[in-house]
Amino acid sequence: MLIASEPDMSLECLEAKIRQFIDDIGEPGKDRVFGWGLLNASKLCEGNNDIKPSAL
C-alpha cells in the first residue's frame, strides 16, 4: 500500500514509514525476541495521510 501510494519511494523512506505502523512489544525498542515489534496492519489500512519519517 505504501509503495502504491508513492512508487518512486526509496528503501530508506519505505522502512521509516513502515516503522510508524509497528507496535513495540517486549523490551522497549528493538529486542532479540520481537525485533522492532509487531506490524499493525489495521493502522496501515486506516489511510493515514500524515505519515512522517520515523526517528528510529
N, C-alpha and C positions, 0 to 999 in steps of 0.2 A: 504494500500500500504506500509506503514511504517513497519507494523508487518510482512508482507510477505517478505520484504527485510531483516529483522532481527528477526526471530521468537522467539528467547530467550531474547528479549529486556525487561528490567524491566519497570514497570509502570512509574517510575520517569523519565527514559530516554525517553519513549514514549511521556510523557507530555512535556518535554523540546523540543523535536523535533517538536511536533505539534505547539507549540508556535512560532516557526520560520515561520510558514505559516499563522500567524494571522495579519490582517491589523487593526491597532489600530484606532478605530473610536470613536468619542465623546471626553470626557476628556482624557488627556494622562494617560496611564496605565489602570489598572482595575477600572471600574466605575459601578455605580448602574444600569445604563440603558443598556449598551452594554457589561458588563463584561470585558473580556480581548480584545474583538474585534470580527471581522468577519473572519472566516476561509476562506482563499484564496485557493480554491481547484486547480485553474489553476497553481499556484506556485508549489503545491504538485505534479501535473502531469508532470511538466517540467523535472522531473528526476534529480533533483539536488543531486549529489553525495557528495557535500561538506557540508553536514549538520553538524552544530556544536551545542553543548549544549547551550541553552538559558541562559542568565544572570538573567532571571526573577525568 
